[in-house]
Amino acid sequence: MSEPNSSDPTAPTTGGLASRRPLGRLSVSPLCLGGNVFGWTADEAASFDVLDTYTAAGGNFIDTADVYSGRRHGVDGGMDSETVIGNWTAARGNRDDVVIATKVGAHPDRRGLSAANIKAAADDSLRRLRTDRIDLYYTHFDDESTEVSEIVSALDDLVRAGKVREIGASNISPERLEASLDFSAEAGAGTARYAALQPHYNLVSRDTYEGPLAELAERRQLAVMPYFALAMGFLTGKYRAEQGGSAGTGASPRAERASKYLETESGPRVLAALDRIAEARGVAHATIAIAWLLTRPTVTSPIASARSREQLLPLLALDEVRLTPEETKLLTEASE
């Protein structure tokens, strides 16, 4: 297998999303394309179009999970996201050009993080992805009934077998994350360690990540990929109080949850700040919201999904936007 993504991760390239950031032995785009919609609100053809457009713009980092599936959302003809991505890389012949992240622990048939379950789930994901390795393998939700030693040892076995390249954690407490990192360090040189963290983090959801978890990520030099970077669409600016929180026809299945941010103190303030900056710059709200995340000291590559090329285009403008200190301060204060 060739490994173009393990070249010097600090060497920047130019154009679109083609700049690269380090993630362990990998190098990834500053925007990670979320695959949760593939096979669900985006059928295979629409998913292929989004993936083609993202990679044509220079993007190389795709996030999915074994549990992401249109079938489990009751979609007639829905597919597993991993299957869609595997079919796409097979059709395009570009597996070596992309970094694929997936997750273990939440699939209804593979719940938990026992060693046996992690290894069986990895094999399931490899089959659906039609590949011989997972570039980044996350524990989707921590399983406190399983010792960190068992979890990390199982992941280490997968790395040693060549089935996984780097490992990461999502939805985990600072205490369990640090214990996992300490176990890897104490187990000796060559033991796999978490290189990545995927927390819930955006302009209207800051409390879960900022504080001990962010401090730990910075101290232990973890790459951080925030999920729900656009707060389920709220930070696109399409949900407004004067519309009753509605985005109109064609709204996402997440619309009801996204519109709840209008009921918070910070939600309307953040929208007002986004309105001001987006209008002044002539760019979309989503572009500004992602750009703010990239000003945070620990953030490597925010995750955002798109069910169509039209939804993706504002995200592709990310490389053209560098927030000024004044704009960053306006957004940060509005979101506090």
N, C-alpha and C positions, 0 to 999 in steps of 0.2 A: 504494500500500500504506500502511495506517495504521501508526503506530509508537508504541503506547501504552507500550511498555517503555523508551522513551528519555526519558520524563519524569524529573523530578528523582530520581536514584537514591538520594539520601540521605533522602528524605522517607518516614518509616515509615508503614505502615498497621497496622491492628490485626486480631486474630482469626486463630487457626490459624497457617498458614504464610505469611500475607499480608504480613509485614514484608519489606522489600526491601533488598538489598545491591548496591553498585555493581560492575559488570563492564564496563569500558570505557564505551561508550555505552548499555549495557544495564542493567537492574536485575532482580535474580533473588532467588528465595526462599532462605532459609537451609538448605534441604534440596533437593538435586537428585535427581530420580527417575531411577534407572538403568533403561535400556531393554534391557539385555542379555538379559533373560528373555523379552521379547516375541517371540512366534512360536516359542519354544523350550519352556521349561517352563510358559509361560503361553500358551494359544492366543489367538486374536483376541478372543473374547468375554471371557475372563478379563483380558486386557490392557486392553480397553476399561473394564472395571469398576475396575481399579486406577487407570487414568488419570482416570476420572471422579471417583473418591473423592479422589485427590490434588488435583485442581484445585478440587473443591468445598471442600476445606479451606484453600484460598488459595494452593496451590503453583502455580508457573508455569514451572519449569525442568526440562527433560527431556533426558537424555543418551542418545545411541545411537552407533552406528558402522556403516559400510558392511559390516563383516565379521560383525556380530551376526545370526545366522540359524539358525533351527531346522533348516532343510534341511541346513546344513553340519554339524549335530550328528546327522544321520540320523533326524530326527523325521518320521514319516509325516504329510504334510500341513503340515509346518513352514513358516514364513514368514520373510521378512526383517523384522527389527525396524523398519527405516525404513518399510517398506510398511505395517506395522501402525499406526505412528504417523501416517503420511500418510492412511490410511483413517479413522483416528479424528478427526483435525482436519477432514477433509472432511465426515464425518458430523455432527460437532458444530458446524461453522461457526465455530470458535474459533481459527483460525491466528494472528490478531493478538494473542491473549491469552496466548500461550505463547512461551517462549524455547526453541528447539530447537538442541541441540549435536550434531554428528556428527563423524566422523573419517575420515582418509584414510591409506592406506599399507599396510594389512594384508590387504585383500581379495585372495583368490587370483588374481583377474583384474586387479587394480590394485595390484600390490605396488610399494613404493618411493615416492620423493618427487621424481622428475623433474618438470619443469614440465608436460610433456605429460600425464603420469599424473595429477598433481594436478587439472588442469583437466578431464580426461575423467571422473575419479572424482567430481568435484563435480557434473557434469551428471548422472551416474548417480544420485547421492544426491538431487538435486533432483527427478528423475522419480519415484523411489520415495517420497519424502516428499510428493509432489504439491504443491509449493510453488515460489515464485519466488526464495526466498532462504534461506540457512542462517544462523541468527543467530550461531552460534559454530562455527568450523571448526578442528578440532585436527589436527595431524600426530600420528598414532596412535603410531608408533615412529619415532625418528630414523633417518635414512638417511645414514650418514656417507660413503657413496660420492657423495653429491650436495652440492655447495657450498651453504652457507647462503644465499648471494646468489641462487642459482637458486630455492631453496625459497621464500624470503620474497618474491622478485619475482613468482613465480607466484601466491602468496596475495594479494599486493597487486593484481595484475591482476583477481582475482576480486572483491575489495572494490570496486575502481573500476568494475567492470561491474555492481555491485549484486547480485551473486549471493551474497556473503558480507558479514556486518556486522562481526564481530570474529573475530580469529584467536587460536589457542592452541597449546600444545605439550604432549605427554605422552611419558613415557618418554624423557627427553632428559638429557644430562649438563649440569652447570653451565657447562662451557666452551662447548659448542655453543649453549646457550641464550643465554649472554651475547654470543657472537659474532653470533647472529641479531638480538638487540636492538641491538647496536652498528651492524650493517649498516643497520637501519631508520633509526637516528638519523643516520647519515652520508649516507643516500640523500636526505635532505631532508624538509622539512615535508610532511605529507600522505601519506607512505609508511606503509603498514600495519605495525604492530608487534604482537608477541605481547602480548595483554592478560591471558591466562589460562594457568595451568599445571595439569596434572592428574597428580599423582604418586601412587604406591602408598604409602598412609599410614594407619595406624590404631594402636590401643593395643598391638598385638603386632607391628607392623612399623613401626619408627620410624627405623631406621638409614639407609634409602635416601634419605629426605627431609630429616631433621633434619641440620643442618650446612651445607655450602656451598650446596646447592640452596635451602633455606629462607632462608638469609641473602640470596641473590640475589633471591628472590621478594620479600622485604621491601624490599630496597634499590631494586629497580626497579618496585616497586608493582604486582605482578602479583596478580590474583585467583587463589586456589588452591582447586581442587575435588578433594579426595582420592578416589581410587577404592579399592574393596575396604574401604570405611569400616567394615564389620562383619566383616572378615576371613573372607569367604565363609561367613558365618553363625556362625562360632565365637563372636563377641562377643554373640550372642543368648543364650548360656548353655545351648544345647541339646546340646552335645557334652561328655560327662563321662567321666572315666577309669573310673568304676565301671560305665559302660555300654559299656566297651570303645571309647570314642570315637564311639559310634553315637548318632544322634538318633532312632532308632526307625523305625517305618514311615513312609513318605512322605518320607524324607530327600532333601535336594537332591542333584543329581548332583555337587555340589562337596563332599559330606560327607567323602570320604576325605582331600582336601587340607585341609579345615578342621580335621579332628581331629588333624592333624600338630602343631598348636600346643600340644596337650597334652604333647608330648614336649620342649618348650622350657622353659627356666627360668622365663620370665616368664608363659607361658600360664596355668598353674594359679593363680599369684598374682593375675593380672588377673581371672580368674573369681571368686576369693574377694573381691576388692575390689568387683567389680560386684554380687556377691551381697549384700554388706553394704549398699551404697547403694540398690540396687533394692528390697530388703526394707524399709529404713527409709522410703523415699519412696512405696512402693506402685506403682512403675512398672516397665516392662520393662527388661531388661538392654540391649537395643538402643537404647532412648531415652537411657540414661546414656552408652553408648559414643559415640553421635553428639554428645551434649552436650559430652563431653570434647574432641572434635575442634574444636568451636566455641569452646573456650577458648584454642586455639592462636592466636598473634597474626596469622599470615598466612592462616588458613583462612577462605574465603568461604562455601562451600556444599558439604558432604560429599555424596558420591554413594552412594545405597543403593537396592537394587532389592527388589521384592516380587512374587511370582507370584500373590498373592491379596489380597483386601481384608483378610483376617485378619492376614496378614504385614505389611501396610502400617500398620495401626492404631497399633502402638507408635511408629512413626516420626512419625505425625501428632501425637503427644503432645509432640513436641520443644519446641514453643513454650512449653509450660507448665513446663519444667524449666530452672532456672539453677543450675548447680553452685556450691556454696560454695567458698571457697579451700581449706578443709580436705578437702572431697571431691575437688577437683581434685588436690591434693597426694597424697592416698591413691592415686588412679589413676595419676598420673604416676610415683610411686615404685615402685608395683607393676609397672609396665611397663618399667622401666629394666633 
